[in-house]
Amino acid sequence: VEGAAVGVDDVVAAAVVAEGAVVGVGPAVAAASKLLSNMVYAYKGYGLSMGTMVTGWDKTGPNLFYVDNDGTRLKGNRFSVGSGSTYAYGVLDSGYKWDLTVEEACELGRRSVYHATHRDAYSGGVINVYHVHSNGWTKISADDCMDLHYKYAQEKFPAAAATTTNNNNNNNNIIQ
């Protein structure tokens, strides 16, 4: 339920900011993920279905947490959530290395999500890429999955994209 998710977002944000004000430091990513984990754990067994990532940069540096509908909370350096996540993990695992540039990391994330949307019937739409850094976050791109499909197909088979013809006998596209 979209409205419920927005409400949870607002509650977590307000509670984390309030906690930071009480202890005199900025909001902690770990605290936000723990609060969300505790909130959804209270609904365990009620049919809630979610997987999300909580990320940010606080006094401890960059942080990334996975939280699911059972209240499971994991800290890590990369996660994929959603029905297409197994496809995304295949791309992430093959392309991830510790010394990726920001540009390389953004492209790896974009490709990972694209492959999930291409193979999973319940995924698709626009892929939003954000860079989380010590000063907040920056939106890098918003790409339509179909545009990326044609872009990546052209990179893989550059000659094929230029030589597609239409066979009038059976209306199939033939790539020569």
N, CA, C and O of each residue as an XYZ file, in Angstrom:
704
protein
N       0.851     -1.172      0.000
C       0.000      0.000      0.000
C       0.895      1.232      0.000
O       1.662      1.452      0.938
N       0.795      2.023     -1.041
C       1.680      3.161     -1.201
C       1.548      4.163     -0.066
O       2.561      4.625      0.459
N       0.358      4.503      0.318
C       0.148      5.465      1.401
C       0.755      5.012      2.710
O       1.289      5.824      3.466
N       0.678      3.711      2.985
C       1.249      3.175      4.221
C       2.761      3.293      4.205
O       3.372      3.617      5.223
N       3.368      3.034      3.057
C       4.823      3.127      2.955
C       5.286      4.560      3.176
O       6.288      4.787      3.854
N       4.580      5.515      2.620
C       4.938      6.911      2.813
C       4.803      7.270      4.286
O       5.649      7.984      4.825
N       3.765      6.793      4.937
C       3.582      7.045      6.359
C       4.715      6.479      7.195
O       5.182      7.136      8.125
N       5.160      5.282      6.882
C       6.282      4.670      7.595
C       7.532      5.501      7.374
O       8.295      5.736      8.311
N       7.747      5.942      6.158
C       8.879      6.813      5.839
C       8.892      8.047      6.736
O       9.914      8.391      7.331
N       7.749      8.697      6.820
C       7.634      9.919      7.608
C       7.893      9.665      9.095
O       8.579     10.445      9.756
N       7.342      8.580      9.604
C       7.519      8.245     11.022
C       8.984      7.951     11.328
O       9.528      8.441     12.318
N       9.622      7.145     10.470
C      11.043      6.814     10.677
C      11.879      8.084     10.622
O      12.729      8.301     11.486
N      11.651      8.925      9.620
C      12.438     10.151      9.480
C      12.279     11.057     10.705
O      13.267     11.566     11.235
N      11.058     11.254     11.143
C      10.812     12.124     12.298
C      11.463     11.568     13.559
O      12.070     12.315     14.326
N      11.340     10.273     13.774
C      11.918      9.666     14.980
C      13.440      9.741     14.974
O      14.050      9.994     16.013
N      14.055      9.524     13.823
C      15.518      9.563     13.745
C      16.030     10.990     13.948
O      17.023     11.198     14.646
N      15.366     11.964     13.349
C      15.762     13.359     13.538
C      15.594     13.748     15.000
O      16.462     14.417     15.561
N      14.494     13.342     15.627
C      14.260     13.652     17.041
C      15.332     13.016     17.918
O      15.839     13.656     18.839
N      15.678     11.765     17.639
C      16.716     11.093     18.427
C      18.046     11.814     18.279
O      18.776     11.985     19.256
N      18.364     12.238     17.052
C      19.606     12.977     16.820
C      19.642     14.283     17.588
O      20.695     14.676     18.090
N      18.512     14.960     17.687
C      18.441     16.222     18.425
C      18.645     15.997     19.917
O      19.255     16.822     20.596
N      18.133     14.883     20.423
C      18.265     14.585     21.856
C      19.709     14.281     22.220
O      20.205     14.757     23.241
N      20.387     13.493     21.396
C      21.758     13.101     21.723
C      22.790     14.063     21.152
O      23.984     13.912     21.413
N      22.349     15.053     20.374
C      23.239     16.095     19.890
C      24.055     15.747     18.662
O      25.066     16.399     18.399
N      23.655     14.753     17.911
C      24.348     14.398     16.665
C      23.319     14.255     15.553
O      22.116     14.191     15.803
N      23.810     14.208     14.335
C      22.913     14.007     13.198
C      22.314     12.616     13.229
O      22.776     11.751     13.972
N      21.293     12.400     12.428
C      20.628     11.098     12.390
C      21.585      9.979     11.980
O      22.403     10.152     11.076
N      21.478      8.858     12.636
C      22.302      7.696     12.328
C      21.536      6.761     11.400
O      20.356      6.485     11.616
N      22.217      6.281     10.372
C      21.600      5.361      9.424
C      21.218      4.065     10.134
O      20.153      3.505      9.873
N      22.068      3.593     11.015
C      21.770      2.364     11.758
C      20.500      2.525     12.590
O      19.689      1.604     12.682
N      20.333      3.704     13.196
C      19.136      3.947     14.010
C      17.885      3.942     13.140
O      16.857      3.393     13.536
N      17.963      4.543     11.968
C      16.811      4.562     11.064
C      16.441      3.149     10.633
O      15.264      2.789     10.617
N      17.449      2.344     10.283
C      17.161      0.976      9.842
C      16.620      0.129     10.985
O      15.760     -0.724     10.768
N      17.109      0.353     12.190
C      16.627     -0.398     13.353
C      15.184     -0.022     13.674
O      14.368     -0.886     13.992
N      14.876      1.257     13.591
C      13.509      1.711     13.841
C      12.548      1.095     12.820
O      11.478      0.613     13.191
N      12.921      1.108     11.551
C      12.084      0.505     10.518
C      11.937     -0.993     10.763
O      10.841     -1.538     10.632
N      13.017     -1.652     11.111
C      12.989     -3.087     11.403
C      12.023     -3.398     12.548
O      11.234     -4.339     12.464
N      12.091     -2.617     13.598
C      11.189     -2.818     14.744
C       9.734     -2.574     14.365
O       8.840     -3.286     14.823
N       9.500     -1.571     13.533
C       8.123     -1.255     13.125
C       7.514     -2.394     12.317
O       6.376     -2.789     12.572
N       8.256     -2.928     11.346
C       7.676     -3.983     10.507
C       7.625     -5.317     11.245
O       6.770     -6.151     10.948
N       8.523     -5.530     12.197
C       8.483     -6.771     12.981
C       7.154     -6.891     13.740
O       6.637     -7.991     13.934
N       6.620     -5.763     14.157
C       5.339     -5.768     14.870
C       4.205     -6.299     14.000
O       3.166     -6.710     14.518
N       4.397     -6.294     12.688
C       3.366     -6.776     11.751
C       3.730     -8.131     11.146
O       3.115     -8.561     10.170
N       4.718     -8.795     11.716
C       5.118    -10.118     11.227
C       3.922    -11.068     11.293
O       3.232    -11.144     12.309
N       3.687    -11.792     10.193
C       2.576    -12.723     10.144
C       1.272    -12.119      9.657
O       0.265    -12.820      9.559
N       1.273    -10.826      9.349
C       0.062    -10.158      8.877
C      -0.010    -10.064      7.350
O      -0.934     -9.451      6.816
N       0.936    -10.655      6.656
C       0.920    -10.644      5.198
C       1.632     -9.465      4.566
O       1.529     -9.258      3.357
N       2.355     -8.686      5.363
C       3.133     -7.580      4.824
C       4.245     -8.155      3.955
O       4.899     -9.123      4.343
N       4.460     -7.577      2.806
C       5.513     -8.037      1.911
C       6.344     -6.848      1.475
O       5.864     -5.981      0.745
N       7.582     -6.803      1.919
C       8.463     -5.696      1.545
C       9.915     -6.091      1.721
O      10.257     -6.953      2.531
N      10.725     -5.461      0.971
C      12.167     -5.526      1.118
C      12.656     -4.149      0.741
O      12.271     -3.625     -0.304
N      13.487     -3.555      1.559
C      13.938     -2.196      1.274
C      15.373     -2.017      1.732
O      15.907     -2.807      2.510
N      15.973     -0.968      1.233
C      17.316     -0.604      1.654
C      17.257      0.759      2.326
O      16.558      1.663      1.869
N      17.989      0.889      3.397
C      18.127      2.165      4.095
C      19.594      2.539      3.955
O      20.478      1.781      4.353
N      19.845      3.706      3.390
C      21.230      4.108      3.149
C      21.439      5.565      3.532
O      20.495      6.352      3.594
N      22.670      5.899      3.781
C      23.015      7.275      4.109
C      24.446      7.366      4.571
O      25.184      6.381      4.583
N      24.821      8.568      4.950
C      26.178      8.854      5.407
C      26.045      9.573      6.730
O      25.446     10.647      6.795
N      26.590      9.004      7.775
C      26.524      9.635      9.091
C      27.928      9.743      9.670
O      28.905      9.618      8.932
N      28.049      9.973     10.976
C      29.378     10.182     11.578
C      30.279      8.952     11.450
O      31.496      9.068     11.595
N      29.702      7.775     11.180
C      30.510      6.565     11.010
C      30.910      6.342      9.551
O      31.668      5.420      9.250
N      30.400      7.186      8.641
C      30.709      7.042      7.221
C      29.505      6.509      6.464
O      28.372      6.620      6.931
N      29.754      5.923      5.283
C      28.639      5.404      4.489
C      28.077      4.128      5.101
O      28.817      3.297      5.627
N      26.759      3.986      5.026
C      26.089      2.800      5.580
C      24.977      2.355      4.649
O      24.319      3.166      3.998
N      24.784      1.046      4.605
C      23.709      0.458      3.823
C      23.132     -0.706      4.611
O      23.861     -1.595      5.052
N      21.807     -0.691      4.786
C      21.108     -1.750      5.504
C      19.966     -2.281      4.652
O      19.323     -1.536      3.913
N      19.726     -3.567      4.767
C      18.577     -4.230      4.155
C      17.579     -4.517      5.269
O      17.956     -5.009      6.333
N      16.306     -4.212      5.028
C      15.245     -4.507      5.996
C      14.103     -5.174      5.229
O      13.684     -4.688      4.178
N      13.599     -6.301      5.768
C      12.476     -6.960      5.090
C      11.243     -7.004      5.980
O      11.249     -6.509      7.106
N      10.179     -7.612      5.445
C       8.874     -7.621      6.115
C       8.858     -8.384      7.435
O       7.942     -8.184      8.233
N       9.818     -9.234      7.689
C       9.889     -9.954      8.968
C      10.693     -9.192     10.010
O      10.837     -9.649     11.144
N      11.214     -8.036      9.631
C      12.045     -7.263     10.546
C      13.510     -7.637     10.469
O      14.320     -7.135     11.248
N      13.863     -8.518      9.536
C      15.270     -8.874      9.348
C      16.023     -7.623      8.921
O      15.568     -6.878      8.054
N      17.167     -7.403      9.530
C      17.979     -6.212      9.267
C      19.424     -6.645      9.094
O      20.019     -7.231      9.998
N      19.984     -6.352      7.928
C      21.358     -6.745      7.624
C      22.156     -5.534      7.169
O      21.648     -4.685      6.437
N      23.402     -5.459      7.603
C      24.303     -4.416      7.126
C      25.187     -5.033      6.050
O      25.638     -6.170      6.187
N      25.433     -4.279      4.977
C      26.272     -4.799      3.906
C      26.763     -3.696      2.997
O      26.531     -2.514      3.249
N      27.453     -4.100      1.924
C      27.955     -3.101      0.984
C      27.196     -3.101     -0.336
O      27.400     -2.211     -1.162
N      26.320     -4.088     -0.551
C      25.438     -4.087     -1.720
C      24.285     -5.044     -1.466
O      24.464     -6.122     -0.900
N      23.107     -4.634     -1.890
C      21.902     -5.454     -1.771
C      21.055     -5.259     -3.012
O      21.199     -4.278     -3.741
N      20.179     -6.206     -3.232
C      19.161     -6.086     -4.260
C      17.868     -6.578     -3.641
O      17.849     -7.618     -2.982
N      16.795     -5.845     -3.846
C      15.501     -6.230     -3.284
C      14.453     -6.227     -4.385
O      14.598     -5.543     -5.399
N      13.414     -6.988     -4.174
C      12.315     -7.024     -5.129
C      12.274     -8.331     -5.895
O      13.159     -9.178     -5.773
N      11.219     -8.475     -6.693
C      10.985     -9.732     -7.391
C      12.054    -10.036     -8.436
O      12.258    -11.202     -8.772
N      12.729     -9.038     -8.950
C      13.775     -9.271     -9.939
C      15.174     -9.272     -9.356
O      16.157     -9.241    -10.096
N      15.272     -9.309     -8.039
C      16.585     -9.146     -7.399
C      17.582    -10.246     -7.736
O      18.785     -9.987     -7.767
N      17.118    -11.462     -7.986
C      18.085    -12.525     -8.331
C      18.781    -12.208     -9.649
O      19.964    -12.510     -9.810
N      18.068    -11.606    -10.587
C      18.687    -11.213    -11.856
C      19.672    -10.081    -11.636
O      20.757    -10.076    -12.219
N      19.304     -9.124    -10.802
C      20.191     -8.000    -10.510
C      21.462     -8.484     -9.813
O      22.552     -7.989    -10.101
N      21.330     -9.446     -8.901
C      22.515     -9.974     -8.209
C      23.501    -10.599     -9.182
O      24.712    -10.503     -8.982
N      23.002    -11.236    -10.229
C      23.905    -11.826    -11.219
C      24.812    -10.785    -11.847
O      26.002    -11.031    -12.039
N      24.262     -9.635    -12.165
C      25.051     -8.557    -12.763
C      25.934     -7.909    -11.697
O      27.111     -7.646    -11.944
N      25.374     -7.651    -10.518
C      26.161     -7.055     -9.434
C      27.374     -7.902     -9.087
O      28.488     -7.391     -8.974
N      27.153     -9.192     -8.921
C      28.247    -10.082     -8.525
C      29.334    -10.179     -9.587
O      30.510    -10.336     -9.259
N      28.951    -10.086    -10.856
C      29.960    -10.201    -11.912
C      30.728     -8.900    -12.129
O      31.847     -8.930    -12.641
N      30.151     -7.757    -11.751
C      30.814     -6.491    -12.026
C      31.317     -5.723    -10.830
O      31.979     -4.697    -10.993
N      31.020     -6.194     -9.620
C      31.384     -5.427     -8.422
C      32.845     -5.615     -8.062
O      33.370     -6.728     -8.096
N      33.496     -4.514     -7.716
C      34.842     -4.523     -7.137
C      34.947     -3.310     -6.222
O      34.212     -2.337     -6.389
N      35.849     -3.365     -5.266
C      35.945     -2.325     -4.249
C      36.337     -0.965     -4.798
O      35.949      0.059     -4.236
N      37.096     -0.935     -5.882
C      37.630      0.337     -6.349
C      36.875      0.922     -7.544
O      37.476      1.596     -8.381
N      35.579      0.675     -7.633
C      34.776      1.275     -8.700
C      34.749      2.794     -8.559
O      34.659      3.318     -7.449
N      34.828      3.491     -9.680
C      34.612      4.938     -9.646
C      33.116      5.178     -9.448
O      32.314      4.254     -9.588
N      32.742      6.403     -9.127
C      31.317      6.722     -8.976
C      30.590      6.423    -10.282
O      29.503      5.845    -10.271
N      31.183      6.815    -11.402
C      30.561      6.566    -12.707
C      30.392      5.067    -12.964
O      29.334      4.637    -13.424
N      31.416      4.273    -12.675
C      31.331      2.820    -12.872
C      30.280      2.196    -11.953
O      29.530      1.311    -12.365
N      30.235      2.662    -10.714
C      29.259      2.130     -9.761
C      27.835      2.459    -10.202
O      26.940      1.619    -10.106
N      27.629      3.676    -10.683
C      26.294      4.060    -11.161
C      25.888      3.215    -12.358
O      24.741      2.778    -12.443
N      26.803      2.981    -13.274
C      26.488      2.166    -14.448
C      26.229      0.717    -14.048
O      25.343      0.075    -14.612
N      26.986      0.190    -13.088
C      26.742     -1.175    -12.617
C      25.357     -1.281    -11.979
O      24.630     -2.241    -12.234
N      24.995     -0.318    -11.167
C      23.665     -0.311    -10.568
C      22.572     -0.220    -11.613
O      21.574     -0.936    -11.541
N      22.760      0.663    -12.587
C      21.783      0.841    -13.667
C      21.605     -0.461    -14.455
O      20.480     -0.881    -14.722
N      22.716     -1.092    -14.822
C      22.656     -2.348    -15.582
C      22.010     -3.461    -14.755
O      21.257     -4.278    -15.284
N      22.306     -3.487    -13.477
C      21.734     -4.518    -12.604
C      20.217     -4.405    -12.556
O      19.507     -5.400    -12.702
N      19.733     -3.203    -12.355
C      18.289     -2.998    -12.299
C      17.665     -3.244    -13.665
O      16.587     -3.832    -13.757
N      18.334     -2.798    -14.734
C      17.813     -3.052    -16.079
C      17.616     -4.548    -16.310
O      16.558     -4.972    -16.776
N      18.626     -5.341    -15.988
C      18.518     -6.795    -16.219
C      17.407     -7.412    -15.376
O      16.751     -8.359    -15.808
N      17.198     -6.885    -14.193
C      16.077     -7.361    -13.375
C      14.753     -7.032    -14.056
O      13.848     -7.865    -14.085
N      14.636     -5.840    -14.596
C      13.381     -5.446    -15.240
C      13.163     -6.205    -16.538
O      12.026     -6.492    -16.912
N      14.243     -6.527    -17.218
C      14.129     -7.234    -18.498
C      13.671     -8.679    -18.306
O      12.937     -9.213    -19.137
N      14.098     -9.309    -17.223
C      13.791    -10.723    -17.004
C      12.603    -10.978    -16.089
O      12.079    -12.091    -16.056
N      12.172     -9.971    -15.351
C      11.105    -10.153    -14.374
C       9.845     -9.422    -14.823
O       9.867     -8.214    -15.057
N       8.766    -10.152    -14.939
C       7.511     -9.581    -15.439
C       6.929     -8.517    -14.519
O       6.123     -7.702    -14.968
N       7.310     -8.499    -13.258
C       6.733     -7.556    -12.304
C       7.609     -6.331    -12.077
O       7.324     -5.512    -11.203
N       8.666     -6.207    -12.858
C       9.574     -5.077    -12.717
C       9.523     -4.225    -13.985
O       9.127     -4.701    -15.049
N       9.919     -2.993    -13.860
C       9.987     -2.141    -15.035
C       9.755     -0.697    -14.709
O       9.632     -0.319    -13.544
N       9.696      0.110    -15.743
C       9.455      1.538    -15.558
C      10.722      2.344    -15.710
O      11.448      2.203    -16.694
N      10.984      3.184    -14.739
C      12.133      4.082    -14.775
C      13.148      3.649    -13.726
O      12.787      3.298    -12.602
N      14.405      3.678    -14.101
C      15.496      3.342    -13.182
C      16.106      4.657    -12.710
O      16.707      5.394    -13.492
N      15.945      4.941    -11.418
C      16.520      6.139    -10.809
C      17.822      5.763    -10.131
O      17.869      4.820     -9.342
N      18.887      6.504    -10.439
C      20.206      6.250     -9.852
C      20.601      7.466     -9.019
O      20.585      8.601     -9.496
N      20.955      7.200     -7.762
C      21.380      8.245     -6.832
C      22.777      7.920     -6.309
O      23.131      6.752     -6.147
N      23.557      8.946     -6.051
C      24.859      8.788     -5.413
C      24.748      9.364     -4.003
O      24.494     10.556     -3.830
N      24.939      8.512     -3.001
C      24.914      8.937     -1.606
C      26.352      9.248     -1.205
O      27.244      8.418     -1.379
N      26.571     10.444     -0.670
C      27.914     10.879     -0.306
C      27.872     11.649      1.010
O      26.808     11.813      1.606
N      29.015     12.110      1.453
C      29.115     12.746      2.781
C      28.299     14.027      2.892
O      27.985     14.448      4.005
N      27.947     14.654      1.786
C      27.158     15.882      1.814
C      25.683     15.652      1.503
O      24.944     16.612      1.285
N      25.247     14.402      1.480
C      23.850     14.096      1.184
C      23.737     13.113      0.037
O      24.352     12.047      0.053
N      22.949     13.479     -0.956
C      22.797     12.611     -2.115
C      22.601     13.464     -3.363
O      22.176     14.617     -3.292
N      22.921     12.867     -4.504
C      22.769     13.518     -5.795
C      22.052     12.555     -6.727
O      22.431     11.389     -6.835
N      21.021     13.039     -7.395
C      20.352     12.210     -8.401
C      21.216     12.221     -9.653
O      21.513     13.279    -10.209
N      21.612     11.041    -10.085
C      22.491     10.897    -11.244
C      21.689     10.791    -12.533
O      21.990     11.465    -13.518
N      20.663      9.938    -12.521
C      19.904      9.730    -13.756
C      18.536      9.124    -13.466
O      18.282      8.580    -12.392
N      17.673      9.237    -14.457
C      16.363      8.578    -14.469
C      16.188      8.065    -15.894
O      15.923      8.844    -16.811
N      16.337      6.755    -16.079
C      16.316      6.163    -17.411
C      15.133      5.224    -17.577
O      14.855      4.399    -16.707
N      14.446      5.353    -18.692
C      13.372      4.432    -19.030
C      13.984      3.081    -19.385
O      14.957      3.009    -20.136
N      13.411      2.021    -18.845
C      13.937      0.668    -19.074
C      13.995      0.315    -20.554
O      14.942     -0.337    -20.995
N      13.007      0.731    -21.319
C      12.982      0.407    -22.748
C      14.112      1.117    -23.484
O      14.725      0.537    -24.380
N      14.395      2.368    -23.116
C      15.519      3.084    -23.730
C      16.831      2.369    -23.439
O      17.679      2.230    -24.321
N      16.995      1.915    -22.194
C      18.211      1.184    -21.837
C      18.288     -0.147    -22.580
O      19.374     -0.587    -22.957
N      17.143     -0.783    -22.788
C      17.124     -2.054    -23.518
C      17.754     -1.876    -24.897
O      18.620     -2.655    -25.296
N      17.321     -0.858    -25.616
C      17.861     -0.632    -26.955
C      19.317     -0.181    -26.907
O      20.109     -0.564    -27.768
N      19.672      0.616    -25.927
C      21.058      1.064    -25.783
C      21.985     -0.129    -25.527
O      23.016     -0.267    -26.186
N      21.621     -0.984    -24.578
C      22.478     -2.115    -24.244
C      22.498     -3.158    -25.358
O      23.526     -3.796    -25.583
N      21.389     -3.340    -26.053
C      21.360     -4.278    -27.184
C      22.286     -3.789    -28.290
O      22.970     -4.587    -28.931
N      22.307     -2.492    -28.512
C      23.162     -1.925    -29.546
C      24.634     -2.067    -29.170
O      25.474     -2.293    -30.041
N      24.955     -1.937    -27.889
C      26.341     -2.117    -27.436
C      26.787     -3.558    -27.629
O      27.928     -3.818    -28.010
N      25.879     -4.494    -27.363
C      26.216     -5.917    -27.458
C      26.309     -6.378    -28.901
O      27.191     -7.159    -29.258
N      25.394     -5.891    -29.729
C      25.335     -6.282    -31.132
C      25.242     -5.038    -32.017
O      24.183     -4.779    -32.588
N      26.321     -4.262    -32.148
C      26.223     -2.997    -32.884
C      25.785     -3.172    -34.334
O      25.021     -2.347    -34.837
N      26.238     -4.209    -35.019
C      25.856     -4.405    -36.415
C      24.400     -4.829    -36.533
O      23.728     -4.467    -37.499
N      23.907     -5.582    -35.574
C      22.531     -6.083    -35.634
C      21.523     -4.954    -35.569
O      20.501     -5.004    -36.253
N      21.785     -3.946    -34.772
C      20.837     -2.843    -34.640
C      20.706     -2.063    -35.943
O      19.654     -1.491    -36.226
N      21.779     -2.042    -36.738
C      21.762     -1.292    -37.988
C      21.200     -2.096    -39.155
O      20.845     -1.508    -40.176
N      21.108     -3.420    -39.039
C      20.700     -4.241    -40.179
C      19.430     -5.027    -39.935
O      19.271     -6.116    -40.488
N      18.523     -4.512    -39.126
C      17.247     -5.179    -38.892
C      16.346     -4.946    -40.094
O      16.150     -3.806    -40.517
N      15.797     -6.028    -40.646
C      14.888     -5.904    -41.790
C      13.584     -6.595    -41.455
O      13.511     -7.396    -40.523
N      12.569     -6.281    -42.213
C      11.252     -6.865    -41.991
C      10.977     -7.889    -43.083
O      11.065     -7.568    -44.268
N      10.649     -9.105    -42.700
C      10.287    -10.156    -43.634
C       8.778    -10.115    -43.811
O       8.038    -10.422    -42.877
N       8.315     -9.741    -44.990
C       6.885     -9.566    -45.218
C       6.102    -10.875    -45.243
O       4.879    -10.851    -45.099
N       6.758    -12.003    -45.421
C       6.052    -13.282    -45.472
C       5.428    -13.662    -44.145
O       4.309    -14.173    -44.112
N       6.126    -13.423    -43.061
C       5.571    -13.817    -41.764
C       5.660    -12.711    -40.712
O       5.422    -12.961    -39.530
N       5.995    -11.508    -41.126
C       6.052    -10.328    -40.246
C       6.968    -10.496    -39.051
O       6.755     -9.866    -38.015
N       7.984    -11.336    -39.177
C       8.988    -11.470    -38.108
C      10.165    -10.569    -38.405
O      10.531    -10.394    -39.568
N      10.755    -10.005    -37.396
C      11.980     -9.250    -37.579
C      13.127    -10.221    -37.676
O      13.263    -11.121    -36.847
N      13.950    -10.042    -38.680
C      15.107    -10.904    -38.880
C      16.336    -10.031    -38.730
O      16.431     -8.973    -39.353
N      17.255    -10.455    -37.928
C      18.513     -9.737    -37.767
C      19.541    -10.472    -38.593
O      19.812    -11.651    -38.361
N      20.115     -9.776    -39.559
C      21.091    -10.406    -40.467
C      22.496    -10.138    -40.001
O      23.452    -10.586    -40.634
